[in-house]
Amino acid sequence: MTAIDLESAFCAPNYDPLRVILTRGRDVWLWSDDGRRFLDMMSAYSAVSHGHAHPRILRALVEQASTLSVVSRAFYSDRLGVFLEKLCCVTRLDAACPMNTGAEAVETAIKAARRWGERVKGIPRDRAEIIVADGNFHGRTTTIVGFSDEPEYRSGFGPFAPGFVRVEFGSAESLAAAISPNTCAVLVEPIQGEAGIRVPPAGWLRQVRKTCTDNHVLLILDEVQSGLGRTGRWFACDHEDVRPDGLCLGKALGGGVLPVSAFVGTRELINVLTPGSHGSTFGGNPLAATVGLEALRVIEEEGLIERSAERGALLKQRIAAIRSPLIREVRGKGLWIGVDFDPAYIRARQVCERLLQRGILTKETHDTVVRLAPPLTIGRAELEWAIDQFHDCISELERTHRRA
C-alpha cells in the first residue's frame, strides 16, 4: 500500500489533501517520495514562517530535548519566564498564558474575557456576551464553531454555547450597534485568513479599538495566522498602531517544529486566570518555551519582518498585474496574498492541482481563493520563479477554458 492508501485507510477523512507524498523539507523547499522538488507557498497556514528545518530552531530543539522537555506547570522551569518576557516585549502587553494550539489560545481568551466581564466589569453571572465577525475562523472546537457562519464547520456538531453576537466584518457601525451592557469583549481577526485573506477597510481596526475603549469592552485580536511577521509587521494590528487588550498567538510561535501558542494580555485581564481555573499539561513546557523563544529571536535577528514587507509588496504587485477573466480580486498584506477566482470559470482547487504539477504547493480556501503564503525566508529569485509559474498556470488554464 502507498502512503496515500494507508492514510486513507486509517485516518479520519476530515481533510482532502492534494495527491503528493512529502518526505523531506529544507527552508522553502519540500521533496516528495519520488524525488520531485516543490516550492512551499503555503507554510502550513503560517506555522512554517521560518522555513522548514531552520538550523537555529533545530539546534535549540535538540539541545533542550536532551536536557528537559516536559514537567507540567506544577513546577517552575528555567525556560518559561525568559520566553514569556520576550513575548510580552514584542506584543507590548503585560503577561501571557502559554498553551499549545491556536484554538486553545482562543478558548483561553474566551474564558478570560467572560470572567473579566463578570468579576471586573460587573456583568451578571452567565450573561457575558462576546462580539465576533461574520466570516470568522478561530479554530474548530465546539465553542468556536458555534459562532462561525460557515455551515460545514457547524453541521452536526450542535448544540452550541450561547453568548456570541455576530456582526459584519469591516463595519464599525455594525459593531457599535451590537454592544450592550453585557458585552465583555470583541474578538476579531485583523485580517481574516480562512475566509480568503479578507482585508478590512483602512481605519476599521482603529475605530473598533476606540469603540471598545469608550464602552469598557475588551478588544481581543486573533493573530494566530496573521501575526509574527506574516503581514510585514510584527502583528497585523501594528499597521494601524492598535494595541489590543488580548492577543491570541500560535502557528509560527512553534518555529515549524512544535505546537506552541499563547494568550497574551494586560495584567488586569490575565490575572483573572487564577490557580485551578485554567491549565494545560503541555502548555508552557520547557521544550516549547525554548523553541518559542528561538522562533521570536530568529524573526527579529534575521530580518524576517522586513523581508515579508518587501517580498510581499513584490508578490502582490506582480500577481495583481495579471489580467485574466479567471481572477476577480487579489488582496492581502506582506507575504499573505489571496487570489479570488471566478467560480463561473474555475474552482480554486483546480488551480492548486495545476500549480502542483508545476512544482508549487498551496491550498484553496472556500472553493474560490488560492493562498500564496511562503515562508518568510523566501529569496527574491525563488519568489519570482513562483510568480512566473503562477502566471503561466493562469495562461494555461485560460486556454483550456477557451477550448472547452
N, C-alpha and C positions, 0 to 999 in steps of 0.2 A: 504494500500500500504506500502511496505517496504521502507526504506531509499534509497535503490538502485533504486527501482521503481520511487520514487519521483524525485531523482536526474536525472535519465534517461529521465523522462517526461519533466522536466522544465529547465535543464541545457544544455548549448551548448555542443555538442558531441566532444569537442576538446581535451578530454583526454580519455584514455582507462584504467580505474582503475582495479586493482585486486579486486576480489569479497570478500571484507571484510569490515564490517562497524565498524569504530573505534569510541569509545565514551570517552576514558579517557587515559591519559598518565602521566607517572612519571619517570623521569630520562631516562633510556634506554628502558623502557618497555611501551607497549601500550596494551589496552584491547578493545575487540570487544563487540558488543551489546549482544552477547550470553555468555559473561564472559570468553572467551579464552584470554590467555596472549601471547603476541608476543614480540620478541626482535627486536628493530628498527635498522636495518642495512642499513638504507637509509638516515636518518637525514634530510629529506625534502631537499635534494640536498645541504646539509651543513647548512641550516637555523637553524637546531636544534643541532648545535655542542655542546651547553651547556647542552643538555638533556632536556626532557620535564618538564615544570613547575619548573625550578630551583628556589629554595626558595629566594635567594638573588635578582634575577631578578624580581620575582613576587612582592616582598616587595617594590622594587624601583618603579615598575609599579603602584601599588595600591596607594602608598603614593603620587606620583606625580600626578596621575589621580584625586585624591581627592583635589589637590591644584590648578593645572593649566595644561591643556592639549594642546590646540591649540589656537594660537593668530595670526599666519601667520608672515612672515618675515617683515611685515610692521612696526613691533615694535621690540625692543630688548627684550630678556628674560634673566633670570639669569641662564639658564641651557645650552644654546648652546655653549657659549665660552669655558666653562670648558670641555665639551665633545670634541670639536674640538681640544683643546690644547692637550688632551690625545691622540687623533687620530693622530695628527701630530707628536707627540713624538714617537709612536710605528712605524709609517711609515717612519720616518726620512725625512719627507717632510715639506713644509712651511705653507700651507693653504689648506682649503677644501671648497667645495660647497656641502652642505647637500641635499640629495634627499630622495626618498622613496624606489625604487626598483633598482635591478641591471641593468636592461635595461635603466632606467633613468640615472644612473651613466655613462653608456657607451654613451648615447646620449649627455650628458653634456660634456664628453671627446671629442666627435667628434666636437661639436660646438666650444669648447675652442681651439682645435688643428687647426681648419680651420681659426679661427680669428687670432690666433697666427701666422699662416703661412702668412696671408695677412699683418698684422699690424707690426709684429716683423721681420719675415724673408724676407718680401717683395715680396711674390708670387702674381702675378696679380690677380685681383678680380675674384672670382668664378672659379679659376683654381687649387686650392689646392687639392692634392691627398693624400690619406691615404693608406698605405700598410697593408694588412691583410693576414692571413694564410688560406690555404685550411683546411677543417675540422673544421673551427671556429664555435663557438657558443657564441654570445654575447647578446642574447636576441631575442625578437620576434616583435619589432616594424618594420614598413615598411622599414625604412632606413637600419636597421641592417640585416633583412632577405635578403635585396637586395644584400649584398655582401657575403652571405652564398653560399656554393656549394651543399647544401642539397636540392634536388628537392622538397621534401614535405614542407619545410619551405617557399619556393618561389612560388609554383604553384598557379596561380590565383590571386596573390597579387600585381602584377606589375601595372603600370610602376615603376621602381626603380630609386633611386637617383644615378647619376654618381659620379665619384671622388674616386673610390676604386680600388686598384690593388691587386689581389690575388697571393700569391707566395706559394711555397712548405713549409709546416710546418717542422721545424727542419733543413732546409737547409740555412746556412748562405750565400752561393754563390747565391742561387736564390733570396734572399732578396737584397743583394748588387747590383745585376744586374738590379733590378726593380727601384732603386732610380733614380729620375730625379730632375731637378731644381725645379719642382712643388711639390715635396714630402714634406709634412709638418710633417707627423707622421707615426710611425709604431705602430699598435695596435694588440697585440697578447696575448694569454693565455700562461703563462709559462708551464703549463700542461693543455692539452685540456680535459675538463670534459665530456661534452655531446658527444664528438666524441669517447669516450670509454676509458677515463683515458690514453691518449696518452702522453708519456714522451719523450721529445726530447733528442737528443744525448748530453752527457756531454759537457759543454763548449759552446753550441749553444747560450744560452742567453747572455753570456759574449761577444760573438762575435757580436751579434745583438746590444748590448749596444755600443760597440766600433764603429761599422758602423754608428750608429745614431749620435754619438758624432762627428765623422770625417766629416759627411755631414750636420751638423747643422739641424738635424731632431729629433723630439721628440720621445722618447720611452714611450709608454703608455701600461701598463700591466693591463689586466683584471683578477683580483683575486677575483671575486665575489664568486666563489666556492672554489678556492684553498687557499684563504687567511685565516688569523685569526686562525692559528694553524692546519689547516686540514692536511698539509703535514709534520708536525713535526717541522716546523719553523713558526715564525710569518707569513711570506709570502713565497710562493714558490720561489720567486726570491732571497730570502736570502740564498738558497742552493748554489748559485753562487756569492753571495755578490754583487748583481746588484742593483743599485739604479735607479729607473725609473724617468722620468720627471713627469709622471702622473700615478695614481693608481686608478682603479675602484673597489669599495668595496660594499658589500651588504650582503644578507642572514644572516650569523652568527652575523652580526653587530646588528641585532634586537633581539638577545638573545632568539630566538624561540617564541617570543610573538608579535612582531610588524614588519612591513616592514620598515627597516631603511637602507639607502645607502648613499654613498658619493663619490665624485670625489676629490681626494687629489692630490696636485701637488706642483711644485715650485711656488714661488711668481710670477715670470715672467709670468708663464702660467695662474695661477688662476686670476691674475689681469686683464686679457682681458675680464672677465665676469663683465662688468660694470652695474650700475643700469638700469633696464629695458631690458637688453639683455637676461636674463635667469631667471627662477624662478620656484617655486612650492608652492602651497597653504599649503601643509602639510610638505614639506621638512624642516627639522631642527626645528620642533615644540618642545616645552618643554618636552612633554612626550617621544617622540622619542629620544631626546638628553639624557634624564635621563637613559632610557633603554640602549642606545648605550654605554654610559659611564660605566654603571654597567657591561655590557657584556664584555667590554675590561678589566675591573678590575678583573672579575671572571677568565677570561683566564689567566691573569698574576698571580694572587694571589693563585689560586688553581692548578697551575702547569699543565694546560691542554695541553700546547705545548709539554712539556717533556713527558707527558703521551701518546700523539699522536705519538711521535717518538718511544717510547718504545713498545707500543702496536701494532703500525703499523709494526714494524720490525718483531714481532712475527706473525702477521696476514699474511704478505707477505711470510715469510719463510714457514709457515705451509701450506698455500694454494699452493705455488709453488712446494711443495714436493709431492702433489697429482699426481700420474701417471695415466693418463686417456686419451684414444684416443678422448674423447669429448672435451678436453681443448687444445687450440692452444697456449695460452700465458697468463701469469699473469704479470701485470705491475702496477706501482703506487709508491707513497711515503706517509709515515705516514699512517693515518687511511683513506686512499683513494686508494682502490685497484680495478682494473678492471680485471675480468676473461673473457677472449675471448674464446667463444665456436665455434667449427667447425660446420657450418650450414649443412654440409653433414650428420651430426649425429643428431643434435638437435637445436632447437631455444632457445634463452636466455629466452624468455617468459615462456617456459615450465619449465625451471629450477626455475624461480621465483615462479611459481604456486606450484611446489613441495616443495620449501622452505616454502611457506605459510602454507602448510599442517603440516610442522614440527615446526611451531612457529617462523619462521624467515621472516621478512618483508624487501623486497628490490625491485628494479625495473630494468628492462633491458634498454639498450640504443642501438640503431642501430641494433636491431634484434640478435646481436651476443654477446654482452657484458653484464655481470651481475656486478653491482657495489656493493662493500662491503665498506660502509662508516658509521659506527655507530657514535653516539655522542662521543665526546672526553672524556666524563666522564666514559666510559665503564670500568668495572673492568676486571682483568685478568681471573677470573673464568667465567664470562659471555662471554668473548671473546672466550675462549677455548671451551665453550659449543657450541657457534655459529659455530666454525671451525669444531667441531665434527659432528654437524648436516649437515654442508655443505658437508663434506667428505662422510657421509652416504647417502646423497641425490645423489651424483655423482655415488656412487656404485650402488644404486638402479636404476638410470637411465641407467647405463651401462647394467645391467641385463635385463632391459626392452627392450633395443635396440637389444641385442643379441637374445632375444626370437622372436622379430619382424623379 
